Amino acid sequence: MNVYTYNWNRSPAPESEGPRIGREIELEDEFKTYFPVLPGFPSSNTSRLPSAKNQSLSFVNGYMMVRSPLSHHNTLPNLSSAHRSTTTPLGVAKEVSDPTDVSGRYSFYRKKVDRQEGKIPLPFCPSSSLPPFLKHDRRVLLFNAYYEESVLQSATEDKRILECEIYFFVEDGTMEIVRTKQENSGIPQGVFLRRSKVEKPGSSRFYEINDFKIGNEVMIYGRKFHIVDCNESTKEHVIKNHDWNVHEVEPRPLPCDHFAEAVKAKLMRESRLPGVDRKRKMKETSLTDRGMFLACGTDALCFHIVWDDRQRLYGDIQYFRLFYYLADDTIEIMRAQTKNNDGRDPFPKLLKRSKLPKSGRPSEGSDYYTWKDLAIGQTLNVFGRVMLIGRCDTFTREFYASKGIHLQDDMLLQISEKKVEVKRVIPPYNGFGTEEDSLRSCTGGLNPPPPRKDHKMRDKSGVILRFNAQLVSDKPDDTSRRFVIQFFMEDDTISIREPPVRNSGVMGGSFLRRHTIKRPNGECYSAKDMYVGNIVDIVGHRFLLLNADEYSYKLMECDERTFPYSSLSRLQEILSTKQDQIRAYFVTNYDGNGILDVEGLTECCNNVGLKFNKQEIITIWKKMDKKGNGKVPFKKFLALAAEDAFCSARA
């Protein structure tokens, strides 16, 4: 590289130095021409080098190639001929006979000869093949799959079956996963995985078509997808191009989702028809007669009616207006404000626009009121409320006159009020709260009685029995509900709570506040009635006691007088009378392992004639299975039933 210097402080040269001065002027002109443009030192050369970009893509010898980014233009300053490039331009090349050699020119004549003779499979010849992005353009394979998702904190389901569709794009090996939409599922649905290549777990290779055979399991980002089916075009493609047999494309059945079936059955019960959307009206409605609507429009008959309800406690006389719509024979009743500050809320309607049955209760085939049944002096049965028609407006009289019906004169609606004598009657006990509190509220005393001082409350203070219970009902939605029944031994009161469950449709929480409950025979529930397997009737609901906590079991076993079903000594006396039959049962039914579980214990007791309830079975089993393994040798049961074991236990 040549370096040029310029002396800015040089003095004028003498005439004797003429040749040297000429050389300096020549170098100065050359220096000004190629000196970079800096602030304060503008260049006198205003010419610019070509800045156009060369094409980087080309078609060379029948192949798509990428040119070198170096251009044939010399961008360096052309200082002298010694610094000029001596390379051959890119456009001038030698003749080559191999199309894969891109260093020279492959002529059209040579290309034609090689294509005809079939020496080399050139592009666009019979023996050549199209690239994948052209050969498999817009070819997508569809596979149906599912994966399982665990459901936590739910008493109705433990896992969920999620269906999805896997789209495999053959042109570039990418795939896309879309979840199948389900009605009223409450789950985010749509695109699960955007179109991309997915690597196999533990490998750097990507998934291919052969990995999606029917019945295979594909692990994609921690989820295991089970391939169960594919569409017809996919079957034809894989059989023809990938050598799949017919058995490898046979569809597999989807596993049964019990929770989805239960939800579907519930929707069918609610909508009364299978597959009907819940937003659709469930009750059948008749279409309005178009002829009546066009003839009558919005015309309505107006009557003034009165409701005398003074026979009931705190009853009063109320006034309403009845509108009868001629277009569809419907009735609407609105309240008429007669006096201010009457103590009632200003509700707009007593009856919304609908047909009014004469029987007071809608049913199939019931008769409804029409305009022919309305007249002054007549009474109406508005769902159990007897109302008197007293007046009507001018349009109503003209309508009845056009039909040849004469209405009576308007009646005086001001009815004299009668005072109702109120007699104090003690109502029967309804089961809510304690009976003493109910009687106290009826007798009317402001001073509460002093608190009771009982030895039972002192000894049993804080002692609570807790049972897990199930609601005994014919409704399928109530069978899955669980309750916690608490029995307070200090005052024999009961409280019930329902643990909240997600997506169950039940709020949960407090089901029954703590108070004394009576049995159907009138006696109050006591501690003897609380044992596993018993059915208790509480405020019209029947509860089956399923099990209890460990504290309750130990408390009942320690108090044999109060809880006879948890008395181990009584049960051993009963078993001692049947020990020969028990031994004979195990001899005849011994299968070789000598292991006994709870079901086997129950079956053994039933075969030897011992009809124990669930509480007694649990008491015997807890005596034998102290470690909680769930299985014990049957020899322990024989030893428990033996007489010597009972005597040693008492000793």
LOLUMMI-554928 format. One record per residue (C-alpha): residue in three letters; x, y, z negated. Coordinates in steps of 0.02 Angstrom, whole numbers, plus 32768, in hexadecimal, padded with zeros to 4 digits. Each point is the difference from the previous one (the first is absolute). Example, Ala and Ser with C-alpha at 12.3 -4.5 7.8 and 13.67 -1.06 7.14 Angstrom:
residues 2
ALA82677F1F7E7A
SER804580AC8021
end
This chain:
residues 651
MET800080008000
ASN804780AB8031
VAL800780867F77
TYR7FFF80B58031
THR803980927F91
TYR7FDF80B58018
ASN8062808E7FB0
TRP7F85808A7FD5
ASN808780797FC0
ARG807A7FF78091
SER804A80A38042
PRO8001803480B9
ALA80827F9E8061
PRO808680598065
GLU80017FFB80BD
SER80927F867FFE
GLU7F917F7B7FB8
GLY7F867FFB8090
PRO7FF97F438020
ARG7FEA7FDB7F48
ILE7F72807D7FF1
GLY7FA77FB48096
ARG80077F537FAF
GLU7FB880447F5E
ILE7F708053805D
GLU7FDB7F5C8059
LEU80007FA17F5B
GLU7F9480887FB2
ASP7F7B7FEE8088
GLU80027F447FEF
PHE7FF680107F42
LYS7F6880738009
THR7FAA7F898076
TYR80077F677F8E
PHE8004804F7F54
PRO7F637FCE7F9C
VAL7F7D80847FE2
LEU801E80427F50
PRO7FB380947FA5
GLY805C809D8034
PHE805C7FAA8091
PRO7F867FEB8091
SER803A7F9C8097
SER8005804E80AA
ASN7FCC7F5B8052
THR7F417FFB800B
SER7FF47F5B805E
ARG7FB47F697FA5
LEU801F7F488018
PRO7F6D7F91803A
SER7F977FCA7F6A
ALA7F867F888055
LYS7FF27F537FB2
ASN80227F6A806D
GLN7F837F72800D
SER802E7F767F86
LEU7F8C7F768042
SER80177FB080AA
PHE7FDA7F628064
VAL80A57FAF8032
ASN80077F61806A
GLY7F4C7FD77FD3
TYR801B80127F45
MET7FCD808D7F8C
MET80A1804E7FBE
VAL8031808E7F8D
ARG808480758044
SER809680397F9D
PRO7FE080A47FA6
LEU80A28047804E
SER7FDD806F8095
HIS806A800B809E
HIS800880BC7FE8
ASN809C803E7FA9
THR7FCC806E7F6F
LEU80B3802F7FCE
PRO804F80A18041
ASN804E7FE680AC
LEU80A480507FD4
SER80677FAE8088
SER7FFC7F74807B
ALA80657F947F88
HIS7F717FFD7F84
ARG7F797FCC807B
SER7FAF7F547FF3
THR80437F7E8078
THR7F767F7C7FE1
THR7F8E7FC9808C
PRO7F4F804A7FF7
LEU7F747F8D7FC5
GLY7FA4800780A5
VAL80927FB48062
ALA801A7F477FD6
LYS80497F64804F
GLU7F9D7F73804F
VAL7FDB7F6C7F8A
SER7FB27F568021
ASP7FC27FDA7F50
PRO7F62805F7FCB
THR80347FF47F49
ASP809E80648025
VAL7FCA80B47FE6
SER80AD80498023
GLY7FE0800780BE
ARG7F7A800F8083
TYR7F8D7F6C8023
SER7FBE802480AF
PHE7F507FE1803C
TYR803F7F868084
ARG80587F967F7D
LYS7F6680077F92
LYS7F907FC6808F
VAL80737F6E802B
ASP800E7FC67F4B
ARG7F44800B7FE9
GLN7FDC7F98809C
GLU80827F7C7FD9
GLY7FCD7FF87F49
LYS80B280077FBF
ILE7FDB80727F6E
PRO7F52801C7FB1
LEU7FF080B98023
PRO7F6D80687FC1
PHE7F607FF98066
CYS80317F5C8054
PRO7F9A7F5D7FF4
SER80767FAF7F83
SER800B80977F8D
SER7F8F801C7F68
LEU7FB180A17FC2
PRO803B804C7F5D
PRO7F967FD87F66
PHE7FB280AE7FF6
LEU7FBC7FE980B1
LYS7FDC7F467FFC
HIS7FA080067F5B
ASP7FBA80AF8013
ARG7F6880197F8E
ARG7FFD7F487FCD
VAL7FCA7FF17F4B
LEU7FE57F5D7FA0
LEU7F7B7FFE7F79
PHE800F7F8C7F68
ASN7F807FF57F73
ALA804B7FED7F53
TYR7FDE801B7F48
TYR8062801A7F61
GLU7FD47FED7F49
GLU8009808E7F82
SER7FFA7FE37F45
VAL7F79805E7FA0
LEU802980307F4D
GLN7F8C803B7F75
SER7F657FB2804C
ALA7F927F787FB7
THR7FA77FDA80A4
GLU80947FDE8075
ASP80B77FD27FF3
LYS8035801580B5
ARG7FBE8053809D
ILE80067FC180B4
LEU802A808D8079
GLU7FEB7FDF80BA
CYS806B805B8080
GLU802F800080B8
ILE80B57FF6803B
TYR8025804F80AA
PHE80A57FC6804E
PHE804080698092
VAL80617F8E8075
GLU805B80898060
ASP806D80367F6E
GLY7FDE7F817F74
THR7FA7807D7F8E
MET7F687FD77F98
GLU7F6F805C7FAD
ILE7F8F7FC37F73
VAL7F4E80417FE9
ARG7F8D7FCE7F71
THR7F547FC3802F
LYS7F7E807A7FC0
GLN7F827FBD7F83
GLU7F5C80517FCC
ASN7FFC804F7F53
SER80A67FB57FC9
GLY804B80987FAA
ILE80AD7FD58046
PRO806780758070
GLN7FF77FB280AD
GLY8046802280AD
VAL80B57FF9803D
PHE80667F997F85
LEU80A580048062
ARG80288078808D
ARG804B7FC080A2
SER80B57FD17FDD
LYS80797F6E7FFF
VAL80007F9A7F61
GLU80997FA17FC4
LYS7FF37F537FB8
PRO80217FF97F44
GLY80B57FD57FDD
SER8034801380B6
SER802A8088807E
ARG7F947FB28088
PHE7F538040802B
TYR7F5E7F9F800A
GLU7FD97FB080A9
ILE7F667FB4804E
ASN802A7F4F7FC9
ASP7FFB80387F4A
PHE7F448021800C
LYS7FC47F4F8023
ILE7F567FD37FB8
GLY801A7FC27F4F
ASN80A780577FE3
GLU802080737F6D
VAL805780A48028
MET8050806A7F76
ILE7FF480B9802B
TYR8038807F7F7F
GLY7FDB7F907F6B
ARG7F567FC3803C
LYS7FE47F518042
PHE7F8F8001809A
HIS7FAA7F5D8031
ILE7FE17FF280BD
VAL7F567FAF801E
ASP7FC8802B80B1
CYS8022806280A1
ASN7F98803B8094
GLU7FEE7FA880A9
SER807D806B8061
THR80837FDF7F7B
LYS7FE27F45800A
GLU8015800080BD
HIS80A180667FF6
VAL80577F977F7B
ILE7FCE7F5A8051
LYS803D803880AB
ASN809F80607FD4
HIS80377FBC7F56
ASP7FD67F468010
TRP7F837FFB7F70
ASN7F8F7F687FFD
VAL7F4480027FE5
HIS800D7FCB7F4A
GLU806D80957FD4
VAL7F77807C8035
GLU7F6E7FAD7FA9
PRO7FAB80797F85
ARG800C7FE27F45
PRO7F7080257F87
LEU800D80967F8D
PRO7FFF7FDD7F44
CYS7F6080267FA3
ASP7FFD80A47FA1
HIS7F857FE17F73
PHE7FFB80B67FCA
ALA7FD7803A80B1
GLU7F777F7C800D
ALA7FB6803A7F5A
VAL800080B68039
LYS7FB07FCE80A6
ALA7F787F9E7FA6
LYS7FE080947F8E
LEU7FEC80758094
MET7F897F848051
ARG7F967FFD7F62
GLU7FFC80BD7FF5
SER7FD9802180B7
ARG7F8F7F678013
LEU80467FDF80AD
PRO80AD7FBB802D
GLY8074807C8051
VAL7F97809B7FD9
ASP805D809B7FCB
ARG7FDE80397F4E
LYS7FD780B1803C
ARG7F687FBD805A
LYS7F59800E7FA8
MET7FD27F5E7FAA
LYS7F4480198000
GLU7F9D7FEF809E
THR7FAA80A08038
SER7F7980108082
LEU801580778091
THR7F97809D8002
ASP7F7780048081
ARG803B807C8083
GLY7F4F80288035
MET7FCC80337F50
PHE809C806B7FED
LEU7FE0805B80A3
ALA7F4880197FD4
CYS801480377F4B
GLY80B280407FF7
THR802380407F50
ASP7F4980177FCD
ALA7FDE7FCB7F4C
LEU7F677FFA7F90
CYS801580587F58
PHE7FA47FCB7F61
HIS801080407F4D
ILE80047F707F84
VAL800C7FF47F43
TRP804B7F7B7F8E
ASP7FB57FF17F52
ASP807F7FA17F95
ARG7FC680347F54
GLN7FD97F4E7FCA
ARG80B97FDD7FEE
LEU807180467F7B
TYR803780AF802D
GLY7F967FF6809D
ASP7FC2809B8059
ILE7F9C803F8094
GLN8069801A809B
TYR7FD0804980AA
PHE80447FCB80A9
ARG7FE5801D80B9
LEU7FE97F6D8077
PHE8033801080B7
TYR7FC07F7E807A
TYR80607FFF80A7
LEU7F917FCD8090
ALA80917FD08073
ASP80357F647F9F
ASP7F7E7FEF7F72
THR807E80287F78
ILE7FE0805B7F5B
GLU806C807B7FA1
ILE7FD7803E7F50
MET804F809F7FBB
ARG7FEA80537F59
ALA7F99809F7FF4
GLN8042807F7F84
THR7F6B803B7F99
LYS804B804D7F65
ASN80A9803F7FD1
ASN806F7FBC7F77
ASP7FA77F5A7FF5
GLY809F7FA57FCA
ARG80117F95809C
ASP808C8001807D
PRO7FCE804980A9
PHE800E7F5E8065
PRO7FC7801980B5
LYS7FAA7F5C8028
LEU7FA27F7A7FA4
LEU7FF87F91809B
LYS806A8013809B
ARG7FB17FEF80AB
SER7FCC7F4A8013
LYS7F687F92800D
LEU7F9E7FED7F5F
PRO7FBE7F517FD8
LYS7F547FF27FB3
SER80347F777F88
GLY808580707FB2
ARG808D7F898030
PRO80477FE980B0
SER7FFC7F4E8043
GLU7FF07FA580A4
GLY7F548011804B
SER7FC680847F81
ASP7F7D80838030
TYR803580B78006
TYR7FA080A27FE9
THR7FC2805A809D
TRP7FA980A7801A
LYS7F587FA67FFA
ASP80207FCF7F4A
LEU802180B37FC8
ALA7F6D80697FC5
ILE7FDA807D7F76
GLY7FCD7FA47F62
GLN805C7F60802E
THR80907FBA7F9A
LEU80A97FC1803D
ASN80727F7C7FB9
VAL80AF804A8013
PHE806C7F717FC2
GLY7F9D7FEB7F5F
ARG7FD080B77FEC
VAL7F4680228017
MET7FEA80AC8050
LEU7F61805F802A
ILE7FE9806180A3
GLY7FB480AA7FD4
ARG8017807A8091
CYS803E801080B4
ASP8031808C8077
THR7FA280468097
PHE805E7F9B8084
THR7FD37F5E7FA5
ARG7F46802E7FFD
GLU8003802A80BA
PHE80567F5B8028
TYR7F7E7F997FA2
ALA7F738067804F
SER80467FD780AE
LYS7FF77F477FCF
GLY7F4B80137FC3
ILE80297FF07F47
HIS7FC080817F82
LEU806C801F7F67
GLN7FBB80377F57
ASP801E80AA7FB5
ASP809F80207FA0
MET80037FC67F4D
LEU803A80607F68
LEU80A97FB87FD4
GLN800E80517F54
ILE7FE07F6D7F8C
SER7FE7801B7F47
GLU80907FB87F9E
LYS7FE07F847F75
LYS80737FE87F6D
VAL80427F527FEE
GLU800C7FB97F51
VAL80AC7FB77FE2
LYS800B7F6B7F8C
ARG80A57FC57FBD
VAL801E7F4C8034
ILE80A27FA67FDB
PRO803B7FB580A5
PRO80447F4F8006
TYR80BB7FE47FFA
ASN8048800580B2
GLY80AD7FB87FDB
PHE806480A1800B
GLY805C80337F63
THR7FDB7FB87F56
GLU7F4E7FE47FC7
GLU801F80667F62
ASP803780978067
SER7F667FF0806F
LEU7F8A7FFB7F6A
ARG805C80927FB2
SER7FE6806A809A
CYS7F467FD58001
THR7FDE80267F49
GLY805780A68013
GLY807C80227F72
LEU809580738012
ASN80647FB97F6D
PRO80577F5E8034
PRO80057F6F7F84
PRO80A27FE37F9F
PRO807D7F87804E
ARG7FF47F4A7FCF
LYS80847FB07F93
ASP800F7F4A802D
HIS80887F817FD7
LYS7FF67FBD80B1
MET802B80A98049
ARG8093800C7F8A
ASP80457F518024
LYS7FDD7FFC80BB
SER802F80B38026
GLY805C800880A7
VAL7FE17F48802A
ILE7FC77FF780B6
LEU7FDD7F6A806E
ARG801F801C80B9
PHE7FB67F928088
ASN800E800480BD
ALA7F4F7FED8045
GLN7FA97FEB80A6
LEU7F5680438031
VAL7F857F738022
SER7F98803D8093
ASP7FB97FC580A5
LYS804B8095805C
PRO80A47FD48058
ASP804C80AB7FD9
ASP7FEB7FE77F43
THR80557F567FF7
SER80AD804C801D
ARG7FEE80847F77
ARG805F7FE37F5D
PHE7FDD804C7F55
VAL8057800B7F57
ILE7F8A7FE17F6E
GLN803D803B7F55
PHE7FAE7FBF7F62
PHE802280677F62
MET7FF57F8C7F6A
GLU7FF3808D7F81
ASP7F4D802D8033
ASP7FD47F7D8087
THR7FFC8081808B
ILE80267FE180B7
SER804C806F8087
ILE801C7FD380B7
ARG807C804C8079
GLU801C7FDC80B8
PRO80B380128041
PRO8003806C809E
VAL802A7FA280A1
ARG8037805A809E
ASN7F907FF8809A
SER7F7A7FA07FA0
GLY7F7880868008
VAL7FED80017F41
MET803E80907F96
GLY80307F967F69
GLY801B80417F50
SER7F887FF67F6E
PHE7F6E7F8B8027
LEU7FAF7FFC7F52
ARG802380707F6B
ARG80257FAF7F59
HIS7F637FD27F9F
THR7FA17F6A7FBD
ILE7FAE7F8E8081
LYS7F6B7F8F7FE1
ARG7FE37F56804B
PRO7F5D7FD9805C
ASN7FB97FB37F5F
GLY801780A47FA2
GLU809A7FD37F99
CYS80A3805E8012
TYR80997FB0804D
SER807F7FC27F81
ALA80B27FBE8008
LYS7FC17F4C8013
ASP7FB5802D80A9
MET80A6803A8046
TYR805D7F6A8049
VAL80437FD480AC
GLY7F7D7FB38072
ASN7F6B80527FAB
ILE7F85806D8062
VAL7FC9809D7FA3
ASP7F6980688034
ILE802780B97FE8
VAL7F8380878034
GLY7FB87F98808E
HIS80A97FC48040
ARG80467F517FE7
PHE80BB7FF07FE2
LEU80657F5E8005
LEU809580037F8B
LEU80927FBD8067
ASN8094800B7F89
ALA804980657F6F
ASP80A7804A7FD2
GLU80817FA77F94
TYR7FD680697F67
SER7F497FCD8009
TYR802D7F478012
LYS806F80037F66
LEU7F7F80617F9B
MET7F777F83802A
GLU806F7F6B7FD7
CYS802980497F55
ASP7F48801F7FD4
GLU7FAD7F558017
ARG7F61802E7FA3
THR7FD78094806D
PHE803A7FAC80A1
PRO7FD47F467FF8
TYR802F7FE180B6
SER80B580317FD8
SER800D7F8A7F69
LEU808B7F868028
SER7FD97F8F7F6B
ARG7F4C7FE98039
LEU803A7FD680B0
GLN807F7F817FBF
GLU7F787FA97F9D
ILE7F997FF0809E
LEU80947FC28067
SER802E7F7F7F7C
THR7F5B7FA8801C
LYS80257FF080BA
GLN80B97FD57FFE
ASP7FE47F4E8040
GLN7F9A803F8093
ILE808380868024
ARG808B7F7E8000
ALA7F9B7F908074
TYR7FE080938074
PHE80B980248015
VAL80257F46801B
THR7F847FF6808F
ASN802680AA804B
TYR80BD80077FE8
ASP8053803480A6
GLY80B57FEC7FCB
ASN803880AE7FCC
GLY7FAC800A7F56
ILE7FDF80BB8012
LEU7F5D80507FC7
ASP7FBC80AD802C
VAL7F6580617FCA
GLU7F937FB68089
GLY80377F517FD2
LEU7FDB80237F48
THR7F51803A802A
GLU7FE07F69806F
CYS80407F897F7A
CYS7F8D804C7F7B
ASN7F697FF68073
ASN80237F48802A
VAL800C7FCC7F4A
GLY7F5D805B7FD6
LEU8047809E7FAD
LYS7FA380968044
PHE8075808B7FC9
ASN7FE580B38036
LYS808A806A804B
GLN8031804C7F57
GLU801B7F537FB3
ILE80657FC58097
ILE8070809B7FF1
THR80197FE07F45
ILE80387F4D801E
TRP807080318091
LYS8056808D7F9F
LYS80297F837F77
MET80567F8B807C
ASP804E807E8078
LYS805980777F89
LYS808380348081
GLY7F7F802E8083
ASN80427F8E808A
GLY7F537FD0803D
LYS80247F447FF9
VAL801F7F897F6F
PRO80177F437FEF
PHE7F5F7FA47FDC
LYS80557FB27F68
LYS7FEA80A67FA6
PHE7F457FF58018
LEU80017F4C7FBD
ALA806580387F69
LEU7F8980917FE2
ALA7F6C7F898002
ALA80547F837F8C
GLU7FC97FF87F4B
ASP80B1800B7FB7
ALA802580A08061
PHE7F6380507FB9
CYS802D7FCD7F4D
SER80B280418012
ALA7FBE80A48045
ARG7F8E80187F69
ALA80897FCF7F89
end
